Amino acid sequence: MRTTPPPAPEAHRSSPLWPNQLLATAQPQARALTAAYLHTLISLCPTDAHAPAYAQIVRSGHARRVLRRHASFLAQAARVPGPGPAGSVLARADQLAEYLDKLVTALPSHPGSMPRTPQAPGPVPEAWVEAEDDERILLATATAHPDDLVRMRWLHEGDFTIPLHAALFSSLTALARRGAPVDPITLLWEAQQRGLLRDGLGPAEILDLLAHPAGAPEHWGQKVLQRSLLQQASAVAARIEVLTADEATSVHQLATGSRRALSAVRGRWCQAIGPLAETPPSGWPVVPRAPAVRTPTARAGPRPRAPARPVR
């Protein structure tokens, strides 16, 4: 409409010459455009000089719908994990990040870009039987092989579904940072100093929890982290859906809030399976390094044991 000049007023009043020219010019780029919809656009455009502003309104609505669609894809990948659930979630997160980069480039920035929408409530971690077993084995195995903890700085308390397991893992890492001896007895003492033996929890229960190590701590840590990644992806999708549902949030605020919510999804998972997992953080004691676990299936079984020597 802005680039196609209208005909003379007499011709414009006598025949639909100009709408026909508009339709012929626009259809190669907008194949779904019809004459009826073109007349609707013309009749709803009160001031033709404001057409760029109207186009920006249309683009903003489109961006809001595309963001909501990306969020639904991310939530679906987190809810229905197939083989390699972390890879599916990260692939969806990368697609969303790529679209956000294009959106930020296409839209002009403005001050006050933080979204005003309240934070969406995150999903409540479910204490699945499998998750509980994985965390118990991780704690037992990390207690039996504490030297491996220096490569597991990517695992945090918030990744655990059971609060007691999270507190015991925090106690384990605290012992490792101090260079203190780590075994079930010292971990029990650390837990007692942190007040974990209250509310009816006794030493025998903690010692029983640590009694069955198996495999490598990194393997079980990656399983715990993967489950946390899926929950975090669901929280990010919910956050974006809340942002897009708030009409008072501008598109630039949508892009800013979505990028910040998405930035934490990939970081620690890449640390868990990438070369950064091999470098101990500052403040940790230096220990001989074993080869880092790269995939969740590596070193999953118990450590090999030497055959018993015959008794003479």
C-alpha positions as CSV (number, residue, x, y, z in Angstrom):
1,M,0.0,0.0,0.0
2,R,2.9,2.4,0.7
3,T,4.9,1.6,-2.5
4,T,2.1,1.2,-5.0
5,P,0.9,4.7,-6.1
6,P,-2.8,5.2,-6.4
7,P,-4.3,6.2,-9.7
8,A,-6.0,9.5,-10.5
9,P,-9.0,10.3,-8.3
10,E,-11.4,9.9,-11.2
11,A,-10.1,6.4,-12.0
12,H,-9.9,5.5,-8.4
13,R,-13.6,6.3,-7.9
14,S,-14.8,4.5,-11.0
15,S,-13.0,1.2,-10.9
16,P,-11.1,-1.0,-8.3
17,L,-7.9,-0.4,-10.3
18,W,-5.7,0.3,-7.2
19,P,-6.8,-2.7,-5.1
20,N,-6.2,-5.0,-8.0
21,Q,-2.7,-3.6,-8.4
22,L,-2.1,-4.1,-4.7
23,L,-3.3,-7.7,-4.8
24,A,-1.1,-8.5,-7.8
25,T,1.9,-6.9,-6.2
26,A,1.5,-8.5,-2.8
27,Q,0.4,-12.0,-3.7
28,P,3.9,-13.3,-4.6
29,Q,5.1,-12.6,-1.0
30,A,1.7,-13.3,0.7
31,R,0.1,-16.1,-1.2
32,A,-2.9,-16.4,1.2
33,L,-3.9,-12.8,0.6
34,T,-7.3,-12.4,-0.9
35,A,-9.2,-9.4,-2.3
36,A,-11.7,-9.6,0.6
37,Y,-9.0,-9.4,3.2
38,L,-7.2,-6.7,1.3
39,H,-10.4,-4.6,1.4
40,T,-10.7,-5.4,5.2
41,L,-7.1,-4.0,5.7
42,I,-7.8,-0.9,3.7
43,S,-11.1,-0.2,5.6
44,L,-9.5,-0.7,9.0
45,C,-6.5,1.6,8.3
46,P,-7.7,5.0,9.4
47,T,-4.5,6.9,8.4
48,D,-2.3,5.5,5.6
49,A,0.7,7.5,6.9
50,H,0.6,5.3,10.0
51,A,0.9,2.1,8.1
52,P,4.4,1.3,9.5
53,A,3.1,1.5,13.1
54,Y,0.2,-0.8,12.1
55,A,2.6,-3.3,10.6
56,Q,4.6,-3.3,13.8
57,I,1.5,-4.2,15.7
58,V,0.9,-7.1,13.4
59,R,4.6,-8.3,13.7
60,S,4.3,-8.1,17.5
61,G,1.3,-10.3,17.6
62,H,3.0,-12.8,15.3
63,A,6.1,-12.8,17.5
64,R,4.0,-13.5,20.6
65,R,2.3,-16.4,18.9
66,V,5.6,-17.9,17.7
67,L,7.1,-17.6,21.1
68,R,4.2,-19.4,22.7
69,R,4.5,-22.2,20.1
70,H,8.2,-22.6,20.8
71,A,7.4,-22.8,24.6
72,S,4.8,-25.5,24.0
73,F,7.3,-27.5,22.0
74,L,9.9,-27.2,24.8
75,A,7.3,-28.2,27.4
76,Q,6.3,-31.2,25.3
77,A,9.9,-32.4,24.9
78,A,10.3,-32.2,28.7
79,R,7.1,-34.0,29.5
80,V,7.4,-36.8,26.9
81,P,11.1,-37.8,26.9
82,G,12.0,-40.4,24.4
83,P,15.5,-41.8,23.9
84,G,18.0,-39.2,24.8
85,P,15.6,-36.8,26.5
86,A,18.3,-34.3,27.3
87,G,19.2,-34.0,23.6
88,S,15.6,-33.4,22.6
89,V,15.1,-30.7,25.2
90,L,18.4,-29.0,24.3
91,A,17.5,-29.1,20.6
92,R,14.2,-27.4,21.3
93,A,16.0,-24.9,23.6
94,D,18.4,-24.1,20.8
95,Q,15.6,-23.5,18.3
96,L,14.0,-21.1,20.8
97,A,17.3,-19.3,21.4
98,E,17.8,-18.9,17.6
99,Y,14.4,-17.3,17.2
100,L,15.0,-15.0,20.2
101,D,18.3,-13.8,18.7
102,K,16.5,-13.0,15.4
103,L,13.7,-11.3,17.3
104,V,16.1,-9.1,19.4
105,T,17.9,-8.1,16.2
106,A,14.7,-7.2,14.3
107,L,13.1,-5.2,17.1
108,P,14.4,-1.9,18.4
109,S,15.6,-1.9,22.0
110,H,14.2,0.5,24.6
111,P,14.8,1.3,28.2
112,G,13.0,-0.6,30.9
113,S,13.2,-3.9,29.1
114,M,12.7,-6.1,32.1
115,P,9.4,-8.0,31.9
116,R,6.8,-6.8,34.4
117,T,4.9,-10.2,34.5
118,P,5.2,-12.0,37.9
119,Q,7.4,-15.1,37.9
120,A,5.6,-18.2,36.9
121,P,5.6,-20.9,39.6
122,G,8.0,-23.7,38.8
123,P,7.0,-27.3,38.7
124,V,7.0,-29.1,42.0
125,P,9.7,-31.9,41.9
126,E,8.1,-35.3,42.1
127,A,9.6,-37.8,44.4
128,W,9.6,-40.6,41.8
129,V,10.8,-44.0,43.0
130,E,13.4,-44.1,40.2
131,A,14.6,-40.6,41.1
132,E,14.9,-41.5,44.8
133,D,16.9,-44.6,44.0
134,D,19.3,-42.7,41.7
135,E,19.9,-40.1,44.4
136,R,20.5,-42.8,47.1
137,I,23.0,-44.6,44.9
138,L,24.7,-41.3,44.0
139,L,25.2,-40.4,47.6
140,A,26.5,-43.9,48.5
141,T,28.9,-44.0,45.5
142,A,30.1,-40.4,46.1
143,T,30.8,-41.2,49.7
144,A,32.8,-44.3,48.7
145,H,34.7,-42.4,46.0
146,P,34.9,-38.8,47.2
147,D,37.8,-37.9,44.8
148,D,35.3,-37.9,41.9
149,L,33.4,-35.0,43.6
150,V,36.0,-32.5,42.3
151,R,34.7,-33.0,38.8
152,M,31.1,-32.7,39.7
153,R,30.7,-29.0,40.4
154,W,27.9,-28.9,37.8
155,L,25.6,-30.8,40.2
156,H,23.7,-28.6,42.7
157,E,21.5,-29.1,45.7
158,G,18.5,-27.9,43.7
159,D,18.8,-30.8,41.3
160,F,17.7,-33.3,43.9
161,T,14.0,-34.2,44.4
162,I,14.4,-35.3,48.0
163,P,15.4,-32.5,50.5
164,L,17.3,-34.9,52.7
165,H,19.4,-36.1,49.7
166,A,20.1,-32.5,48.7
167,A,21.3,-31.7,52.3
168,L,23.5,-34.8,52.4
169,F,25.0,-33.9,49.0
170,S,25.8,-30.4,50.3
171,S,27.5,-32.0,53.4
172,L,29.5,-34.3,51.1
173,T,30.8,-31.4,48.9
174,A,31.5,-29.3,52.1
175,L,33.8,-32.1,53.4
176,A,35.5,-32.4,50.0
177,R,36.1,-28.7,49.7
178,R,37.8,-28.7,53.1
179,G,39.9,-31.7,52.2
180,A,38.5,-33.6,55.2
181,P,38.2,-37.4,55.3
182,V,35.0,-38.6,53.7
183,D,33.3,-41.9,54.7
184,P,29.9,-42.7,56.1
185,I,30.9,-41.8,59.7
186,T,32.4,-38.4,58.8
187,L,29.4,-37.7,56.6
188,L,27.1,-38.6,59.5
189,W,29.0,-36.3,61.8
190,E,28.7,-33.4,59.3
191,A,25.0,-34.1,58.9
192,Q,24.6,-34.0,62.6
193,Q,26.4,-30.6,62.8
194,R,24.1,-29.2,60.2
195,G,21.0,-30.3,62.2
196,L,19.9,-33.0,59.8
197,L,19.3,-35.6,62.5
198,R,16.2,-33.8,63.8
199,D,12.6,-34.6,63.1
200,G,13.0,-38.3,64.1
201,L,15.8,-39.0,61.6
202,G,18.3,-41.4,63.2
203,P,22.0,-42.3,62.4
204,A,21.0,-45.8,61.3
205,E,18.8,-44.5,58.5
206,I,21.6,-42.3,57.1
207,L,24.1,-45.2,57.4
208,D,21.7,-47.5,55.6
209,L,21.2,-44.9,52.8
210,L,25.0,-44.9,52.2
211,A,25.5,-48.7,52.4
212,H,25.1,-49.7,48.7
213,P,27.5,-47.9,46.3
214,A,27.6,-48.9,42.7
215,G,29.4,-47.7,39.6
216,A,30.8,-44.2,39.2
217,P,29.4,-41.0,40.9
218,E,29.5,-39.1,37.5
219,H,27.0,-41.6,36.0
220,W,24.4,-41.2,38.7
221,G,25.1,-37.4,38.9
222,Q,24.3,-37.1,35.2
223,K,21.0,-39.0,35.7
224,V,20.1,-36.6,38.5
225,L,21.1,-33.6,36.4
226,Q,19.1,-34.8,33.4
227,R,16.0,-35.1,35.5
228,S,16.6,-31.6,36.8
229,L,17.1,-30.4,33.3
230,L,13.7,-31.6,32.2
231,Q,12.0,-30.0,35.2
232,Q,13.9,-26.7,34.5
233,A,12.8,-26.8,30.8
234,S,9.2,-27.2,31.9
235,A,9.7,-24.2,34.2
236,V,11.2,-22.1,31.4
237,A,8.3,-23.0,29.1
238,A,5.8,-22.0,31.7
239,R,7.6,-18.7,32.3
240,I,7.4,-17.9,28.6
241,E,3.8,-18.8,28.4
242,V,3.0,-16.5,31.3
243,L,5.0,-13.7,29.6
244,T,3.2,-14.1,26.2
245,A,-0.2,-14.2,27.9
246,D,0.4,-10.7,29.4
247,E,-0.6,-8.1,26.8
248,A,1.1,-5.4,28.8
249,T,4.5,-7.1,28.2
250,S,6.1,-5.7,25.0
251,V,7.8,-7.9,22.5
252,H,11.2,-6.7,23.4
253,Q,10.5,-7.5,27.1
254,L,9.3,-10.9,26.0
255,A,12.6,-11.5,24.2
256,T,14.7,-10.3,27.1
257,G,12.8,-12.3,29.7
258,S,12.8,-15.4,27.6
259,R,16.5,-15.3,26.9
260,R,17.3,-14.9,30.6
261,A,15.0,-17.7,31.5
262,L,16.5,-19.9,28.8
263,S,20.2,-19.2,29.5
264,A,20.5,-21.6,32.5
265,V,19.1,-24.6,30.7
266,R,22.2,-25.7,28.8
267,G,25.1,-24.4,30.9
268,R,25.5,-27.0,33.6
269,W,24.5,-29.9,31.3
270,C,27.4,-28.9,29.0
271,Q,29.7,-28.8,32.0
272,A,28.6,-32.3,33.0
273,I,29.4,-33.9,29.6
274,G,32.1,-31.5,28.2
275,P,35.7,-30.8,28.9
276,L,34.9,-28.2,31.6
277,A,33.8,-31.0,33.9
278,E,37.5,-32.1,34.1
279,T,38.8,-28.9,35.7
280,P,38.3,-28.6,39.5
281,P,37.0,-25.3,40.8
282,S,39.3,-23.1,42.9
283,G,39.4,-24.0,46.5
284,W,39.1,-27.7,46.0
285,P,42.0,-30.0,46.8
286,V,44.0,-31.3,43.9
287,V,43.7,-35.1,43.4
288,P,44.8,-37.5,40.6
289,R,42.2,-37.4,37.9
290,A,40.5,-40.4,36.4
291,P,39.0,-40.2,32.9
292,A,35.8,-38.1,33.0
293,V,32.5,-39.9,32.2
294,R,31.2,-38.7,28.9
295,T,27.9,-40.5,28.5
296,P,25.3,-41.7,31.0
297,T,26.0,-45.3,30.1
298,A,29.7,-45.3,30.6
299,R,31.0,-47.0,33.8
300,A,27.4,-47.6,34.9
301,G,28.1,-50.9,36.6
302,P,30.0,-51.7,39.8
303,R,33.7,-51.3,39.8
304,P,35.6,-54.5,39.0
305,R,36.8,-56.5,42.0
306,A,39.9,-58.6,42.3
307,P,39.1,-62.3,42.9
308,A,39.4,-63.5,46.4
309,R,42.7,-65.2,47.3
310,P,42.5,-68.8,48.5
311,V,43.0,-69.4,52.1
312,R,46.0,-71.6,52.9
